[in-house]
Amino acid sequence: MDLRNLLEDQEFLRRSRRVRTTHAELEAMRRLALVFAEGEEIVLQELADAAVACTGADSAGISLLEDQGNGALRFRWVAVAGSFAKYIEGTTPRFFSPCGTCLDRNQPQLYRVTKPYYDFLGIEADPVRDGILIPWQNEWFQGTFWAVSHASESAFDVNDYNLLSTVAEFASQAVCHHYHDQQLRAKENWPPPPPWQMTLLTRSIILCKA
């Protein structure tokens, strides 16, 4: 693994800011706005989809920290878009992982991951040649929001980071609002629904708070 503080990496800060497809960005932001406004429970997946659409990432996703039940912690990929989508619900260690380092430093990271780390996890996956990793946490959950390229070593620029950071913060507030709403509904309709009837958003937060 190779992780560097994104906001202090001079090579990253000097990258040329490429022209993006305005239509794709506007459509992604429109979908996000609709999801937030209507209180839809697919906000996490929409956030991952928007990251791919707006930055041209090969893959993007959200990893949330969960307790395995015995005090051991791990990250679960609760929303994934792009070529890594097949790894949805996959897990990585809390420690010795890009996401863990990102949370420890509490700073956005520019990162790369190659075959030796995948060998450690016991999986086969495309290398991360360029990636943005953003700590994504509030009073209800801890995790990361990430976007990666498997082909280019300079796929992202400062504009990409600013966009991802903005929508991540917006989504964080939406998740908090949704969770407060779920708490109120649970008090009115006790007992809660069985796990298989829970929404992705509610189940993810419960995992984080376990």
C-alpha positions in Angstrom: 0.0 0.0 0.0 1.1 3.5 -0.7 -0.8 6.3 1.1 0.0 10.0 1.1 -1.8 13.0 2.5 -3.7 14.3 -0.5 -3.8 17.9 0.6 0.0 18.0 1.0 1.1 15.9 -2.0 2.6 18.4 -4.4 2.5 16.1 -7.4 -1.3 15.7 -6.9 -1.8 19.4 -6.4 0.1 20.2 -9.6 -1.9 17.9 -11.8 -3.7 19.5 -14.7 -7.4 20.0 -14.2 -9.1 18.1 -17.0 -12.3 19.0 -18.6 -15.2 16.8 -17.4 -18.4 15.8 -19.0 -20.8 18.4 -17.8 -23.9 16.5 -18.7 -22.8 13.4 -16.7 -22.0 15.6 -13.6 -25.3 17.4 -13.8 -27.2 14.2 -14.1 -25.4 12.6 -11.2 -26.0 15.6 -9.0 -29.7 15.8 -10.1 -30.2 12.1 -9.0 -28.5 12.8 -5.7 -30.6 15.8 -5.1 -33.8 13.8 -5.8 -32.7 11.0 -3.4 -31.9 13.4 -0.6 -35.1 15.4 -1.1 -37.4 12.4 -1.2 -35.7 10.6 1.7 -34.8 7.6 -0.5 -32.9 4.8 1.3 -30.5 4.2 -1.6 -28.5 7.2 -0.8 -25.3 5.2 -0.2 -25.4 3.5 -3.6 -26.4 6.8 -5.3 -23.3 8.4 -3.8 -21.0 5.7 -5.2 -22.7 5.9 -8.6 -22.3 9.7 -8.6 -18.5 9.3 -7.8 -18.1 7.2 -10.9 -20.2 9.4 -13.1 -18.7 12.7 -12.1 -15.0 11.7 -11.9 -14.6 9.0 -14.5 -13.4 6.6 -11.8 -13.3 2.9 -12.6 -14.7 2.0 -9.2 -16.1 3.9 -6.2 -17.7 3.0 -2.9 -18.3 3.4 0.7 -16.7 1.3 3.4 -18.2 1.4 6.9 -16.6 0.3 10.1 -18.4 -2.5 12.0 -17.9 -4.6 15.1 -17.7 -8.3 14.4 -19.3 -9.1 17.7 -16.1 -10.0 19.7 -14.5 -6.6 19.8 -12.7 -7.1 16.5 -13.3 -4.4 13.9 -13.5 -4.5 10.1 -14.7 -2.4 7.2 -17.6 -3.6 5.1 -18.2 -2.4 1.5 -21.8 -1.4 1.8 -22.1 0.4 -1.5 -19.9 -0.1 -4.6 -20.1 1.1 -8.2 -18.0 0.3 -11.3 -15.7 -2.7 -11.7 -15.4 -3.4 -8.0 -19.2 -3.8 -7.7 -18.8 -7.6 -7.5 -17.2 -7.1 -4.1 -20.3 -5.6 -2.5 -20.6 -6.6 1.1 -16.9 -7.6 1.1 -14.8 -6.8 4.1 -11.3 -5.6 4.8 -9.3 -5.3 8.1 -9.6 -2.3 10.4 -5.9 -2.3 10.7 -3.3 -2.7 8.0 -5.8 -1.3 5.4 -6.1 1.9 3.4 -9.4 2.7 5.1 -7.9 2.2 8.5 -4.9 4.4 7.8 -7.3 7.1 6.4 -9.3 7.1 9.7 -6.2 7.1 11.8 -4.8 10.1 10.0 -8.3 11.7 9.7 -7.1 13.2 6.4 -8.0 12.6 2.8 -5.5 10.2 1.2 -4.0 9.7 -2.2 -3.4 6.0 -2.4 -2.3 3.0 -4.5 -2.8 -0.7 -3.8 -1.0 -3.6 -5.7 -0.9 -7.4 -5.8 0.9 -8.1 -2.5 -1.9 -6.5 -0.5 -4.5 -8.5 -2.3 -2.5 -11.6 -1.6 -2.7 -10.7 2.0 -6.5 -10.5 1.8 -6.6 -13.7 -0.2 -8.4 -12.2 -3.2 -7.7 -11.3 -6.8 -8.5 -7.8 -7.9 -7.4 -5.1 -10.2 -4.7 -2.8 -8.8 -5.5 0.7 -7.6 -3.1 2.8 -9.6 -4.7 6.1 -8.4 -7.2 6.6 -5.7 -8.9 9.2 -3.5 -9.8 8.1 0.0 -11.9 10.4 2.2 -12.7 9.9 5.9 -16.5 9.7 6.2 -17.8 9.8 9.7 -20.1 11.5 12.1 -21.9 10.7 15.4 -23.5 7.6 13.9 -20.9 5.9 11.9 -17.2 5.7 10.8 -16.0 4.8 7.4 -14.5 6.0 4.1 -15.7 7.2 0.7 -13.3 6.3 -2.1 -12.9 6.5 -5.9 -10.2 4.6 -7.8 -8.6 4.1 -11.2 -7.2 0.8 -12.3 -5.5 2.1 -15.4 -4.1 5.5 -14.8 -1.6 6.8 -12.2 -2.9 10.3 -12.5 -6.7 9.9 -13.0 -7.9 12.4 -10.5 -7.2 16.1 -9.8 -8.1 18.7 -7.2 -11.5 19.4 -8.7 -12.4 15.7 -8.3 -11.4 15.8 -4.7 -13.4 18.9 -4.0 -16.5 17.4 -5.7 -16.2 14.1 -3.8 -15.7 15.9 -0.5 -18.7 18.1 -1.0 -21.1 15.4 -1.9 -19.8 13.2 0.9 -20.5 15.9 3.4 -24.0 16.4 1.9 -24.7 12.6 2.1 -23.4 12.4 5.7 -26.1 14.9 6.7 -28.7 13.0 4.8 -27.7 9.7 6.5 -28.0 11.4 9.9 -31.4 12.8 9.1 -32.6 9.4 7.9 -31.3 7.6 11.0 -33.1 10.1 13.3 -36.2 9.4 11.3 -35.7 5.6 11.6 -35.3 6.0 15.4 -38.6 7.9 15.7 -40.4 5.2 13.6 -38.9 2.4 15.7 -40.3 4.0 18.9 -43.8 4.2 17.3 -43.7 0.7 15.8 -41.9 -1.5 18.3 -40.6 -4.3 17.8 -38.3 -3.4 14.9 -38.5 -5.3 11.6 -36.4 -8.5 11.1 -32.9 -7.9 9.6 -33.9 -9.0 6.1 -36.5 -6.3 6.0 -34.2 -3.5 7.0 -33.0 -1.0 4.4 -29.4 -1.0 3.4 -28.9 2.4 5.1 -30.4 1.3 8.4 -28.6 -2.0 8.5 -25.3 -0.3 7.7 -25.6 2.1 10.5 -26.7 -0.6 13.0 -23.5 -2.5 12.0 -21.4 0.5 12.7 -23.0 1.1 16.1 -22.9 -2.5 17.2 
